[in-house]
Every structure is written in C-alpha cells, then in structure tokens.
Amino acid sequence: MLESRPVAQPSPKPRTLRARKFDAVPLLDLQRQYRQIRDEVLAAIERVCSSQQFILGAEVEALEREIAAFTGTTEAIACASGSDALWLALSAAGVHAGDAVLTTAFSFVASASAIVRTGARPVLVDVDPRTLNLDPTQAAVRLREGGSYKVQALLPVHLYGQCADMDGLQRLAEEFHIPLIEDAAQAIGAAWRKRPAGSLGLTAAFSFYPTKNLSAYGDAGLVTTSNAEFAERMRSLRNHGSLRRYYHEEIGANSRMDALQAAILRVKLPHVEKWNQQRREHADHYNRLLAEAGLLSRQGAAPVRLLETSSHARHVFHQYVIRAERRDELRKFLTGRKIGTEIYYPLPLHLQPCFAYLGHREGDLPESERAAREVIALPMFPELTRDEQQWVVESIAEFYS
Ligand SMILES: Cc1ncc(COP(=O)(O)O)c(C=O)c1O
C-alpha cells in the first residue's frame, strides 16, 4: 500500500518564503559528520595501528557481529565493496554461467554488472513509477513469460533507501522457488513491515562507499544472511576460495575488508539510527516546504512531483529525490547558486552501452526511461539545516516563477 508522505495542504496562494541566502549548499557534507566523531575515529585508527593487524582480524569480526545484530541476521561477511558483496551473495546463492537473474532497470550499474560477473544474464524489469523500485507486477509478467533464459534469482534494489515492495517480491520468490537477494547498498537501517533490510531474503549486500548512510573512509561492503552454510561459502569466496591458509576449494577473489575500515564503521554504526531519523525529518520538511511554495499543485501540471513512501517501508533517505519539469535547466540554475544536486540515474541500465547485448531498445521500459529524464536529488545529509533546506526550495520556486 502506498501513500504520499504527509505534506501540508497547499495554500491557495503560494507562501512567499524568506530564506537566508547561502553561498553554497552541498549535496553531501561529510566534514560536518567528521567534526562530531573526530576523536572517536582517531582513537579507532590508533587502536588498529597499535595492533598492526590490517586485514580481517578482530576489528572486522566485531563489525560483522555488530552488523548482524543490527540487521536481525545471524551472519555478516565483510568484504571490499558493495559490488563485491553482490557478487558474493549471487555466487553463494548458486547463480552461475547460463543462469538469469531478474533485477530493476533503474539502479546503479553494479546491481546488474554483479550478475554478469557470475556468468549469468541480467533480466531487466521496469519500476513502479510511485517509488521507482522494481515493480512486482512487471516482474511477475516476465517470470510467467519464461523465455530462453530461466530466472534463478530475484535481485531487488532498495532504491534511495526505501525497501522495494517485498510483499509482492517474496510471493514471487515462493511461487517460482527462487531465492531473493537484496541489493541493500543504499538502505542500511531501512525496514519493511518492521523487518530490517538485510534480513528480507536469502542474503543481502550492503555498500559502505563514503557517500552511504553508514560509510567507510574508502571502499568497503558486507553481506548478511541467516544461513550458516552460505555464510561459510562467502567467507571462503572473499578470500581466494580458501578457509584454511594456502588450501583452496574453489576460485574466489581478494575481497577482504581491512581493519581500518571496520574500526571506522564501528565508530559510526551506533549513530546510524539517529542519522537516519534526521534524514527522515529533513525529507518531511522538504515535502512541506515544496507544498507551501506551491510547487506541487499548480494549475495544469505541477512542476515538481514527490516520490511516494509505502506505509510498510521505513525509509532511510539515502537520497531525497524529486521529479522535476525541465529537470536539466533546473539543475543548471541550482548549480549556478552552488546548490549541489545529482541525477541518480541519467540512463537506465537497459540502455547502457555495456548492456547493448541484451537487445533492448528505447521505449522498452518506459517508467525507468521517464524517471531518468525527471529525477533530481537535492542536498541530503543528517547535519543539513532548516535554513539551507529553505534556501534550496526557495531557489527551486524562483526557477519556476
Ligand atoms: C544500488 C547500489 N548497488 C551497488 C552498489 C555498489 O557498491 P560499491 O560502490 O560499494 O561497490 C551501489 C553503490 O553505489 C549502489 O548504489
């Protein structure tokens, strides 16, 4: 069930906002976070340097235990990136050459390229225009069609920090007897019907890339599962297919997390709930400001449209994304005021040159294509201020005035 986020009723006459002017509002400002946690981070780095243990080891194991607890799972396997986490999850789920895996056409490239790394073929499916997450109805159509490639797993992405419609997708996974693997790269702390992202399928992949809600000081990733056998396989695969030094059961990769990243992530993890709550409050505030500025309700087409949040979803607003008329011109205008924006994503996966071999054409997945033309992410990070938000919205209102 979907509902719009609660927004103030638009007033008949748009209220004139009186924002304080800012020289710049960044899309993300990590320095503000660093100022809060600097002492803790430096102490954690010192702890690792004193131990001189840099790869896997006690810090990484502690992080794995803490994230397993945080995501309501029994196992966590830390690795080198979110992209590797997806590859580990798919490999452990038994996906291999000749298989097909169904995923969304509207995501970061890694969601689909991880499938290709296993030798399988991505089956790209359109999104629900309300949330821009994988549409279970379209997925069902594709699964029932059959075709020459048998789908062996479902890989939904929790885009922008909101879980995909897990009711619909879990039903499909059961009906077709295939595993569900979450791409939770953008969704640490999110939940569906109060169950944490990371615990909603067989396995889940997280990214701790520096821009993520829980972020490392470099590349890092992690897989969660409550299946001990899969966990063991992933531990082996991340370390050259080996659980015993210099004995190799299969070909794996070097995808170990380093202890410095683990120690830094351990400093940040206890803050994530609070930071995610601040992001939700900022999203509500943007919704209110956009409504009050009359941008959501004009005669004819409104220049701005909000995405929707499912009543079952606990959104963590990794990104705050709107759909905007004349999006590229708006972006240029905001850039002129040094207001940071980004387009996630300007070209859907089925039209990317690297996936040309899948044989898609423009028009095949219209909702993903429309989203790519309309979406724009606005500044979003826990330390963003109300004044900055007001300046961003006033600037948008000025563009459309
Ligand atoms: C949806 C999604 N999947 C996968 C990844 C890959 O993560 P990483 O950059 O850590 O490899 C990302 C990261 O940007 C992502 O946003």
PDBQT file of the ligand as one rigid body, heavy atoms in Angstrom, charges set to zero:
ROOT
HETATM    1  C1  LIG A 501      22.249   0.233  -5.570  1.00  0.00    +0.000 C 
HETATM    2  C2  LIG A 501      23.726   0.006  -5.479  1.00  0.00    +0.000 A 
HETATM    3  N1  LIG A 501      24.198  -1.234  -5.665  1.00  0.00    +0.000 NA
HETATM    4  C3  LIG A 501      25.514  -1.491  -5.575  1.00  0.00    +0.000 A 
HETATM    5  C4  LIG A 501      26.419  -0.514  -5.299  1.00  0.00    +0.000 A 
HETATM    6  C5  LIG A 501      27.876  -0.845  -5.297  1.00  0.00    +0.000 C 
HETATM    7  O1  LIG A 501      28.531  -0.513  -4.122  1.00  0.00    +0.000 OA
HETATM    8  P1  LIG A 501      30.086  -0.133  -4.104  1.00  0.00    +0.000 P 
HETATM    9  O2  LIG A 501      30.222   1.215  -4.714  1.00  0.00    +0.000 OA
HETATM   10  O3  LIG A 501      30.441  -0.157  -2.661  1.00  0.00    +0.000 OA
HETATM   11  O4  LIG A 501      30.803  -1.173  -4.862  1.00  0.00    +0.000 OA
HETATM   12  C6  LIG A 501      25.972   0.784  -5.073  1.00  0.00    +0.000 A 
HETATM   13  C7  LIG A 501      26.934   1.850  -4.732  1.00  0.00    +0.000 C 
HETATM   14  O5  LIG A 501      26.942   2.927  -5.176  1.00  0.00    +0.000 OA
HETATM   15  C8  LIG A 501      24.582   1.066  -5.179  1.00  0.00    +0.000 A 
HETATM   16  O6  LIG A 501      24.109   2.296  -5.001  1.00  0.00    +0.000 OA
ENDROOT
TORSDOF 0
